[in-house]
Amino acid sequence: MDMTQHVLDWYDSHRRDLPWRMPPGQHADPYKVMLSEIMLQQTTVEAVKPYFQRFLSLWPTLSDLAAASQDEVMKAWAGLGYYSRARNLYKAAQLIMTEYDGQFPDQEDELLKLPGIGGYSAAAIAAIAFGRRAVVIDANIERIIARYAAIPDLLPAAKPAIRAVLDDLTPNERAGDFAQALMDIGSRICTPPRKKAGQLSQPQCLICPLASGCQGRHADPSSWPRKPAKRARAMRRGEVLILVSDDNHVALTRRPDQGLLGGMMLFPTTSWPDGSRRHVDYPIEANSLLGALLEMYQATANQHRLNQPVHHIFSHFELELKVTIMTGVRRQLMQDLLVQDLLVQDLLAQDLLAQVIWCPLTELAGEAMPSVMRKVVTLAEAHRGRFMS
Ligand code: SF4
């Protein structure tokens, strides 16, 4: 029996039961495949499951999702991270409804034209939802194949060789099941090395359906794929302000749609530039919203600065945020100043203050806030009582 058939047979009896999957040999709903594949980018299956279910109960079909507002989609995505995925998913749903008359594209090259759909997702959707022969390759599958063929080159130079081996193994029929089998092997058997009791874990070659043809299994398989030495993550620092009004509202701002945390709701914060120094208070930038708010309220509000900062790890940098809480601020003061044009001499401050969205504290939990801001809330609650009710 050839290796590919061996893997498919293994899949028939050992596959994971996941909410977006169909039984072996059957094509899945392309909407569910796209939703799950976009959610699974950089995110674990366990983290994705409740979000996947929530999206399906809110928007059972692609046209339902396309008819929602971006705000609703961002709120439902809050906490899952990498928020550009939510914006792209929403745009892709709208594009399919308008440009493709609601018919899901079924070829890789057409799928690649959708926002947020890269080579991996296009191949996965084409293979799993439409039964196309496509070479589906992500970091997990890359690891399996690099070990299986003992590919000596460092990543990313090794990618063409990995693809060539995978192309040879990929069947004409059931390419989607084959890809999902490799995903399952990557998650349960041919796992990345993890530290356990001071030692690196090894893949479970004894139960692997690829074992009989695997060249790497007898030579420290965890050393594949070969990678260049890691660079340390950059450290960034900044300040964040929780501003609570005397009528129980909290000040938020919405990030621009493009870029990091695009479209998400944040507490007023400084920018987070590279190279900010450890143990040094980050300077509040002149002409920033945070600066304008402090100037307006510092004299009258109760102010408390937390000693303990919030830490959060993004994909390419680590962030440390120092938190200031101001309570009892007069929300009306800002409205009065804006309405009466009393800040007319300071048009920049006016523009900045107009960005503030006052959210009732009782509704804060439902806002589309990223995980880093949820951590800020948790820390603030621990020090100053509950902010969310
Ligand atoms: S035999 Fe071992 S190293 Fe080879 S693919 Fe399977 S688990 Fe990975």
Residues whose N, C-alpha, C, O or C-beta is under 5 A from the ligand:
A	BS01	SF4	I144 R147 Y148 I189 C190 P203 Q204 C205 C208 L210 A211 C214 G216 R217 P221
